[in-house]
C-alpha cells in the first residue's frame, strides 16, 4: 500500500485503541471522563502514534502492542496540551480547531483531565494481554523519562521561564529537544522496543533519526505560527510572537528556519540508511513533518 493508505489504516487503529483505553463517559465521574474523551478523540495529527507504528515495523512488533504504546504516548501528549493551554501556562482558547478543555469545561476539570490522562497512559502500557513484562518495563521507563523533568515537563518549564528573554540558538535547541523532541524520540524508541529488542547500532540510528525529526517538528511549528492562519493551524496563530516567546523564526529568521527544516529532513533520511527500504515509513514521516511548511 502507498503511504496515504498506510497512514489512514494506522490512524483508524489508533483511534479505536484510544476509544478502548479511555474510560467510558457513562462511568462516574461522567463529566471528567467526558472531558478526557473530548480532549483526546477525533483530532490531532497523531504524529507520535504514526512514529510508534513505523518504528515497530522494523522490529516485528505486534499490532496490539503498537496500539497500546501509541495510545499511551498520545494520552501523555494530550495531557501536556490540556495543561499547556490553561491560563497559568500559555492561556489559549483554541486547540485542534475547537475550544480548549478549560474553556469548554472549566479550569479545575482541565487540570484533572491532564492528571487522569497521565495515569491512564500507564494503564494502557501495562496491558498484560498485549505486552509481556519485559516490554512493559522498557516502555514505561521510556515514557516516564520522556515526559518528566528531564524531558517534556522540563522543557515546558524552560519555555515558561524564557518568555521575554533572548535565547541563543543552542539554548533554544536544548529547550525544544526536551519540550517537543523528547516525546517524539520516545515514540520511535517505544515502537522499536515493542518488538524484538533492537541491536545497539540500530537503536543509535533510530535515536539520530528521532532527534532530527523532533527538532524539525518544532522548527516547522515555529514557521507555521507566523505563516498560517488559526483556522488552518487549529490553534491561535501568531501567539508565540505576541507572548514574547523565543522561536527559531525570531532568532534566525524565516528563510533560515526553512533551510534548517530541510537540513534536518536530510539528516533524518541519512540516519535510516542502515535499514534500507525497511525504514520507508519512517522516511515518509520525516517528509510529512517537514512538508507541513508548504
N, C-alpha and C positions, 0 to 999 in steps of 0.2 A: 504493500500500500504506500501511497505517497505521504508526505509529511502532514498535510492538512487532514487526511483521513486518520492517520495515526494519532494526531493531536485531538481530534474530535472524540475518538474512542477512549483515550486516556481521560479526557475531561469528563466524559459521561461516567466513567468508572469512579473517578474521584468524587463527583457529586453524589453518587449513590453511596459511597463509603462514608462521606461526611453525614449524609442523612442517617446512616446506620449507627454511627458512633456518637452522634449528638442525642441528648435526651429528648424524648417526645414532648411537644408543647402542651400535651394534655396531662403531663406528670407534674405534680407540685414540686417546687413553686412554679406555676404555669407562666407567670409574667417573665421571670428570669429565663426560663427555657425558651420562651417565645423570642425574647431579645437575643439570646445566643444564636438561635437559628436565623433570625433577621440579619445578624452581623455576618454570618458565615456563608449562608446558602445563596445560590443564584447570582453570583457576581465575582468580579476579580479576574485577573489574568491567569492565576494559578500557575505562575512560572515555577514556583518551588515544587509543587507536585509533579509537573512535567519533567523537571530535572531528576527527581527521585526515580521516576519510571524509566527515563532514558539511561541513567546510570545503572539501574537494576538489570537492564537487558544485558549488560556486559558480564554480569556475574551469575546469570541464570536465576535471579530471584523470582519467587512465585508471584502471580498477580495479587494474591491475597496479602502477602507480606508487603508488597509495594503500596497497596491500598491503605493498609494500616499506617505505614510510615508516612505516606503523603498526607493522609488525613490529620495525623498528629502534627506534622510540620505546618500545615495550613492553619490549624487551630491556634498554634503559637503565633503565627504571623498575624492572624486577625485580631487576637488579643492585643498585640502590640499596636495595631491600628486604632482599635477602640480606645485604648488609653491615650495614645498619641493625639487623638482628636479632641480630648477633653479640655475644658477651659484652663486647667492648671498646667497643661502641656502646650500643644500647638494651637488649640482652640479653633477647630474647624467645624463647619456646619454641613459639609458635603463629603461623602465617601462612596466610591463606586456608583456614582450617579444618583444617590438617594441620601436623605438626611442621616447624619451620623447618629450613633446609638444614644448619646446623651441628649440629642435634640429630639429624636423620635420618642424616647422614654424619659429618662432623667439622669442626672449625674451619678447618683448612687447606684442605679441599675447598670449604667455603663461600667462603673468600677467593678461591680460584681460579675458582670459578663466577662471582663478580661480575666479576673481571678478564676472563674469557673472554667473558661476555655483552656487556661494554662493547665489546670488539673486534669481536664478531660483528655488533653493530648496524651498524657502519660497513661491514662486508662486505655486508649487505643494502642499505644506501643506495647502494652503488656497483655495483649490478647493471646492467650496460650493456644488458642485454636489455630493461629496462623504463624506465630513466631516462637521458635524454641528459646530456651533460657539464655543461650549464648547470644543470640541475635537481640533479644530483649535488652540485655545488659549493655551491649555495644550501642544500640540505637538510643536508649535512654541517656547514656553518657554523652553521646554526640549532641543530642537536642538540648539537654540541660546546660552543657558548656556553651553552646552557641547562643542560647537565649539569656544567659546570665550577665553578671557584671563585667566579665571579660569578653563578652560578645555584644549582642543586641542591646541589652539594657545599659551596658556601659557606654556604648556608642551614643545612645539617646541622651545619657547624662552629659556627655561631652558636647553634644549638639545644643542642648539647652543652655549650657554654660558659655557657649560661643556666640550667642545672639549679640549682634552689635560689634563684635570683635573682627579683626582682620587676621585670618589664619594663614599660615604658609601652606603651600601645596602639600608638603609631607604631613602636616598636621591634619589637613582636610582628608587626605587619603587614609590616615590612621582612623579617624572618626568613622569614615564610611566603610572601611573594611570590618569594623565592629558593628555599626548600626545596621547596615544593609547586607554587607558581604558575608557576615557570619552565618546567617540562616541559609543563604544561597550555597555557601560552601557545605554546610551541613546537609542540604538536600542531596548534593552529589554523593557525599560520603555515605549518607544513610541508605541511598538507593543501592550503592555498591555493597555495603555491609549487610544488606538484607538477603543477599545471596551467598554464594561461596566466597570465603574470605579472599580478597584480592591480595596479590603479592605486593611487597613494599614499593617496587618500582611503579606498578600500576596505580597504586594509591597516591604516590607523589605526583604522577602525571595528572590524575584527576583533581588533586589539590591545586595544581598550577592552572588547570583549566577553570576551576571554580573561582579562584582568586581573580582571574581576568574577567570572567563573566559577571561576578559580583560587583566589581568596580565599574565595569561598563554599564551595568544596570543603573547605578547611581548617576553616572555621568549623563546618561540619556535622560533620566528623570529630571536632572537639572536643566538640560536643554529644553525639554518639553514644557517645563514650568514657565519659560519665557517665550515660547513659540506657539503654544497651543491654547485653545480656549477651555473654559471649565467644563462645557458640555462634552467635549472630546475626551478630556482627561478623566472625568468622573469625580474630580475634586477641585478645589478652588485654585485656579491658575494664578500665577504671579505672587503667590502668598509668601514664598521664601524671600523675595526681594523686598516686599512690603514689611516683613517682620525683621529685616536686617540680618538674615541668616547667611552665613558664608556658603557659597556653592562653587562648583567648577566654573560656571559661566561668570560669576562675579570675580573670580580670582585669575583665570587665564583667558577669559573671553569666549564668545560663542563659536567662532571658527576653530580655535584651538581645542575647544571641547569636542567638537565634531571630529576633528583629526584624532584626538585621543580615543574616542569611542571606536573608531575604525581600527586603530592600532591594537586596542585590547581585543577586538574581534579576531585579528590575525594571531595574536598570542594564544587565544583560546584554541583556535584551529591547530596551531603548531603543537600545542600540548597533547593533542589527541593522536598525533602521528603513530604512537606506539600501538594503537588499537586498530589502525587501518579502517576499513569500511564498517567494522562493527560499531564504531562510535558515530555513525552518520546522524543519529537523532540528536546527540549532544552538539554536534557541529551545527545542525539546523537550528537548535535552540539558541546558540550563540548568535546566529544571524537574526533570529527573531527579536532578541533583546536589543541589538544594535540598530536594526532597521526600523525600530519604532520612531527613529529621528525623522524619517520621511513620511 
